[in-house]
Amino acid sequence: MSDMTADQVLNQARRIADEVLFPSALIVDSADRVPAAHFDVLAAARLYGLAGPVSAGGLDADLATFCGVTEIMAGGCLATAFVWLQHHSAVRALAATANQALAAEWLEPLCRGTRRAGVALGGARPGAPLLRAQPVPGGWTFDGTAPWVTGWDMIDVVYTLARDESGSLIAALLPAVTSASLSADQLDLVAVNASRTVELSFDAHFVPAALVTGTVPLADWLAGDAGGLRPNGSLALGVAARCCRLISEAAGTAGWAGAAADGGASGGAGAAPGDLAAQLAAARAALDDADAATLPAARAAAAELAFRASGALVTAAGSRSILAGQHPQRLAREALFLLVFGSRPAIRDHLARLLTARGAAN
């Protein structure tokens, strides 16, 4: 870590989540973009450099601290956390690149949050790539699409992966600006729509060699991706944690007091707030302890818990939960979103089993 301890970083994140993000989460939910002030607060707190090197103004946080901050941010405002989380792929790539000129230009501004980044992974999917790279004099051309690029019109650069004919990924830091060869089609999401998530289309888009951070075989990238899915699980933990807090606030009602007293018989299995909190702690521990082989199951369990916790919150808060402008319906839509965000086939398989098994049991 840097001059700030892990506890100081986490406490600062909690303050921002509770005092800035959560109070305006409903406004953001209905807006067309996350307020710039949210990102400015995160930059001032040095959270854009959370995983960046100290030499570039970063905090050099370990994985546990990074995941803890991500969870806290998601419990404050998922749309803000969703945009912010994408930024760190570019920071990590620049910290490791041999392209020193590119790192000298971009790493410190990105760590300080004065410049911000997104990510486009169209070339990294298994099977036929969505985004292809072709060598040309002076660099590459990129052709194809990159779905789910978050933060458009709120970011400066996009860390982009395209695949060449040899099966290697060409990684580049591209200006987040549309042109004759790069277009953006905004997606209409049922949750976190203020994240301004788009699908990018590349038409012989020229990428100068000076913007390339490196080349990696697809198999190596996929192996690293399989072991690096832990932070995405923190988004589900954050939503589940916020649901638990709000359920505790609603627990004084007769129905929920009775559910807790009779072991959940009135409110359904796992409905009591204390039970959900214990399940949240267990899901967090499972993610922390997981390796590449067990991470898909742990990720699925976290997403399924957020889904159940949001349903429990809707039940606890009663009929007002389904009114626009209420947190329970927002969190339920966000939990739905997290069933598919950052998913992989193995995660989906585990989730399908969890969801159908519970349906059959009940």
RAQUITA-V542079 format. One record per residue. SS is DSSP state (H for helix, E for strand, L for the rest). BURIAL is + if it has 24 or more other C-alpha atoms within 12 Angstrom, else -. D_CENTER is the distance of its C-alpha to the mean C-alpha in whole Angstrom. Layout:
ss=SS burial=BURIAL d_center=D_CENTER
ss=SS burial=BURIAL d_center=D_CENTER
This chain:
ss=L burial=+ d_center=22
ss=L burial=- d_center=24
ss=L burial=- d_center=26
ss=L burial=- d_center=24
ss=L burial=- d_center=24
ss=H burial=+ d_center=20
ss=H burial=- d_center=22
ss=H burial=- d_center=22
ss=H burial=+ d_center=19
ss=H burial=+ d_center=17
ss=H burial=- d_center=20
ss=H burial=+ d_center=19
ss=H burial=+ d_center=16
ss=H burial=+ d_center=17
ss=H burial=- d_center=20
ss=H burial=+ d_center=17
ss=H burial=+ d_center=15
ss=H burial=- d_center=19
ss=H burial=- d_center=21
ss=H burial=+ d_center=19
ss=H burial=+ d_center=16
ss=H burial=+ d_center=17
ss=H burial=- d_center=20
ss=H burial=+ d_center=19
ss=H burial=+ d_center=16
ss=H burial=+ d_center=19
ss=H burial=+ d_center=20
ss=H burial=+ d_center=16
ss=H burial=+ d_center=16
ss=L burial=+ d_center=19
ss=L burial=- d_center=19
ss=L burial=+ d_center=18
ss=L burial=+ d_center=16
ss=L burial=+ d_center=15
ss=L burial=+ d_center=18
ss=H burial=+ d_center=18
ss=H burial=- d_center=19
ss=H burial=+ d_center=16
ss=H burial=+ d_center=15
ss=H burial=+ d_center=18
ss=H burial=+ d_center=18
ss=H burial=+ d_center=15
ss=H burial=+ d_center=17
ss=H burial=- d_center=20
ss=L burial=+ d_center=19
ss=L burial=+ d_center=18
ss=H burial=+ d_center=14
ss=H burial=+ d_center=14
ss=H burial=+ d_center=16
ss=L burial=+ d_center=14
ss=L burial=+ d_center=15
ss=L burial=+ d_center=17
ss=L burial=+ d_center=21
ss=H burial=- d_center=23
ss=H burial=- d_center=26
ss=H burial=+ d_center=23
ss=L burial=+ d_center=23
ss=L burial=+ d_center=20
ss=L burial=+ d_center=19
ss=L burial=+ d_center=19
ss=L burial=+ d_center=17
ss=L burial=- d_center=17
ss=H burial=+ d_center=15
ss=H burial=+ d_center=15
ss=H burial=+ d_center=15
ss=H burial=+ d_center=12
ss=H burial=+ d_center=10
ss=H burial=+ d_center=13
ss=H burial=+ d_center=12
ss=H burial=+ d_center=8
ss=H burial=+ d_center=9
ss=H burial=+ d_center=12
ss=H burial=+ d_center=10
ss=H burial=+ d_center=8
ss=H burial=+ d_center=12
ss=H burial=+ d_center=13
ss=L burial=+ d_center=11
ss=H burial=+ d_center=8
ss=H burial=+ d_center=9
ss=H burial=+ d_center=9
ss=H burial=+ d_center=6
ss=H burial=+ d_center=4
ss=H burial=+ d_center=7
ss=H burial=+ d_center=8
ss=H burial=+ d_center=5
ss=H burial=+ d_center=7
ss=H burial=+ d_center=10
ss=H burial=+ d_center=10
ss=H burial=+ d_center=11
ss=H burial=+ d_center=14
ss=H burial=+ d_center=15
ss=H burial=+ d_center=15
ss=H burial=+ d_center=17
ss=H burial=+ d_center=20
ss=H burial=+ d_center=20
ss=H burial=- d_center=22
ss=L burial=+ d_center=23
ss=L burial=- d_center=27
ss=L burial=+ d_center=27
ss=H burial=- d_center=28
ss=H burial=- d_center=29
ss=H burial=+ d_center=25
ss=H burial=+ d_center=24
ss=H burial=- d_center=27
ss=H burial=- d_center=26
ss=H burial=+ d_center=22
ss=H burial=+ d_center=21
ss=H burial=+ d_center=22
ss=H burial=+ d_center=21
ss=H burial=+ d_center=18
ss=H burial=+ d_center=18
ss=H burial=+ d_center=20
ss=L burial=+ d_center=17
ss=L burial=+ d_center=20
ss=L burial=+ d_center=19
ss=L burial=+ d_center=15
ss=E burial=+ d_center=13
ss=E burial=+ d_center=11
ss=E burial=+ d_center=11
ss=E burial=+ d_center=13
ss=L burial=+ d_center=14
ss=L burial=+ d_center=17
ss=L burial=+ d_center=19
ss=L burial=+ d_center=17
ss=L burial=+ d_center=18
ss=L burial=- d_center=21
ss=L burial=- d_center=24
ss=L burial=- d_center=25
ss=L burial=+ d_center=22
ss=L burial=+ d_center=21
ss=E burial=+ d_center=22
ss=E burial=+ d_center=25
ss=E burial=+ d_center=26
ss=E burial=+ d_center=30
ss=E burial=- d_center=32
ss=E burial=- d_center=34
ss=L burial=- d_center=36
ss=L burial=- d_center=34
ss=E burial=- d_center=31
ss=E burial=+ d_center=29
ss=E burial=+ d_center=29
ss=E burial=+ d_center=25
ss=E burial=+ d_center=26
ss=E burial=+ d_center=24
ss=E burial=+ d_center=20
ss=E burial=+ d_center=17
ss=E burial=+ d_center=15
ss=E burial=+ d_center=11
ss=E burial=+ d_center=12
ss=L burial=+ d_center=10
ss=L burial=+ d_center=12
ss=L burial=+ d_center=15
ss=L burial=+ d_center=18
ss=L burial=+ d_center=16
ss=L burial=+ d_center=15
ss=L burial=+ d_center=18
ss=E burial=+ d_center=17
ss=E burial=+ d_center=15
ss=E burial=+ d_center=15
ss=E burial=+ d_center=17
ss=E burial=+ d_center=18
ss=E burial=+ d_center=21
ss=E burial=+ d_center=24
ss=L burial=+ d_center=27
ss=L burial=- d_center=30
ss=L burial=- d_center=30
ss=L burial=+ d_center=27
ss=E burial=+ d_center=25
ss=E burial=+ d_center=22
ss=E burial=+ d_center=23
ss=E burial=+ d_center=20
ss=E burial=+ d_center=21
ss=E burial=+ d_center=20
ss=E burial=+ d_center=21
ss=E burial=+ d_center=21
ss=L burial=+ d_center=19
ss=L burial=- d_center=22
ss=L burial=- d_center=24
ss=E burial=- d_center=27
ss=L burial=- d_center=30
ss=L burial=- d_center=28
ss=E burial=+ d_center=24
ss=E burial=+ d_center=23
ss=E burial=+ d_center=20
ss=E burial=- d_center=20
ss=E burial=+ d_center=18
ss=L burial=- d_center=17
ss=L burial=- d_center=18
ss=L burial=+ d_center=15
ss=L burial=- d_center=16
ss=L burial=+ d_center=13
ss=L burial=+ d_center=11
ss=H burial=+ d_center=14
ss=H burial=+ d_center=14
ss=H burial=+ d_center=11
ss=L burial=+ d_center=14
ss=L burial=+ d_center=12
ss=E burial=+ d_center=15
ss=E burial=+ d_center=17
ss=E burial=+ d_center=19
ss=E burial=+ d_center=22
ss=E burial=+ d_center=24
ss=E burial=+ d_center=28
ss=E burial=+ d_center=30
ss=E burial=+ d_center=27
ss=E burial=+ d_center=29
ss=E burial=+ d_center=27
ss=E burial=+ d_center=29
ss=H burial=+ d_center=29
ss=H burial=- d_center=29
ss=H burial=+ d_center=25
ss=E burial=+ d_center=24
ss=E burial=+ d_center=22
ss=E burial=+ d_center=24
ss=E burial=+ d_center=24
ss=E burial=+ d_center=23
ss=E burial=- d_center=25
ss=H burial=+ d_center=22
ss=H burial=- d_center=23
ss=H burial=- d_center=22
ss=H burial=+ d_center=19
ss=H burial=+ d_center=18
ss=H burial=- d_center=20
ss=H burial=- d_center=17
ss=H burial=+ d_center=14
ss=H burial=+ d_center=16
ss=H burial=- d_center=16
ss=L burial=+ d_center=13
ss=L burial=+ d_center=10
ss=H burial=+ d_center=10
ss=H burial=+ d_center=7
ss=H burial=+ d_center=5
ss=H burial=+ d_center=8
ss=H burial=+ d_center=8
ss=H burial=+ d_center=6
ss=H burial=+ d_center=9
ss=H burial=+ d_center=11
ss=H burial=+ d_center=11
ss=H burial=+ d_center=12
ss=H burial=+ d_center=14
ss=H burial=+ d_center=16
ss=H burial=+ d_center=16
ss=H burial=+ d_center=18
ss=H burial=+ d_center=20
ss=H burial=+ d_center=21
ss=H burial=+ d_center=22
ss=H burial=+ d_center=24
ss=H burial=+ d_center=26
ss=H burial=- d_center=27
ss=H burial=+ d_center=28
ss=L burial=+ d_center=30
ss=L burial=- d_center=33
ss=L burial=- d_center=34
ss=H burial=- d_center=36
ss=H burial=+ d_center=34
ss=H burial=+ d_center=32
ss=H burial=+ d_center=34
ss=H burial=- d_center=36
ss=H burial=+ d_center=33
ss=H burial=+ d_center=33
ss=H burial=- d_center=37
ss=L burial=- d_center=37
ss=L burial=- d_center=34
ss=L burial=- d_center=32
ss=L burial=- d_center=35
ss=L burial=- d_center=35
ss=L burial=+ d_center=31
ss=L burial=+ d_center=30
ss=L burial=+ d_center=29
ss=L burial=+ d_center=26
ss=L burial=+ d_center=27
ss=L burial=+ d_center=28
ss=H burial=+ d_center=26
ss=H burial=+ d_center=27
ss=H burial=+ d_center=26
ss=H burial=+ d_center=22
ss=H burial=+ d_center=22
ss=H burial=- d_center=23
ss=H burial=+ d_center=21
ss=H burial=+ d_center=18
ss=H burial=- d_center=20
ss=H burial=- d_center=21
ss=H burial=+ d_center=17
ss=H burial=+ d_center=16
ss=H burial=+ d_center=19
ss=H burial=+ d_center=19
ss=H burial=+ d_center=15
ss=H burial=+ d_center=17
ss=H burial=- d_center=20
ss=L burial=+ d_center=18
ss=L burial=- d_center=19
ss=L burial=- d_center=19
ss=L burial=- d_center=21
ss=L burial=- d_center=20
ss=H burial=+ d_center=16
ss=H burial=+ d_center=16
ss=H burial=+ d_center=18
ss=H burial=+ d_center=16
ss=H burial=+ d_center=13
ss=H burial=+ d_center=15
ss=H burial=+ d_center=16
ss=H burial=+ d_center=13
ss=H burial=+ d_center=12
ss=H burial=+ d_center=16
ss=H burial=+ d_center=17
ss=H burial=+ d_center=14
ss=H burial=+ d_center=16
ss=H burial=+ d_center=19
ss=H burial=+ d_center=19
ss=H burial=+ d_center=18
ss=H burial=+ d_center=21
ss=H burial=+ d_center=23
ss=H burial=+ d_center=22
ss=H burial=+ d_center=23
ss=H burial=+ d_center=27
ss=H burial=+ d_center=27
ss=H burial=+ d_center=27
ss=H burial=+ d_center=29
ss=H burial=- d_center=30
ss=H burial=- d_center=29
ss=H burial=+ d_center=25
ss=H burial=- d_center=25
ss=L burial=- d_center=26
ss=L burial=- d_center=24
ss=L burial=- d_center=23
ss=L burial=+ d_center=23
ss=H burial=+ d_center=20
ss=H burial=+ d_center=20
ss=H burial=+ d_center=20
ss=H burial=+ d_center=17
ss=H burial=+ d_center=15
ss=H burial=+ d_center=17
ss=H burial=+ d_center=15
ss=H burial=+ d_center=12
ss=H burial=+ d_center=12
ss=H burial=+ d_center=14
ss=H burial=+ d_center=11
ss=H burial=+ d_center=9
ss=L burial=+ d_center=12
ss=L burial=+ d_center=11
ss=L burial=+ d_center=8
ss=L burial=+ d_center=8
ss=L burial=+ d_center=11
ss=L burial=+ d_center=14
ss=H burial=- d_center=18
ss=H burial=- d_center=18
ss=H burial=+ d_center=15
ss=H burial=+ d_center=17
ss=H burial=- d_center=20
ss=H burial=+ d_center=20
ss=H burial=+ d_center=18
ss=H burial=- d_center=21
ss=H burial=- d_center=23
ss=H burial=+ d_center=22
ss=H burial=- d_center=22
ss=H burial=- d_center=25
ss=H burial=- d_center=27
ss=H burial=- d_center=26
ss=H burial=- d_center=28
ss=H burial=- d_center=31
ss=H burial=- d_center=31
ss=L burial=- d_center=31
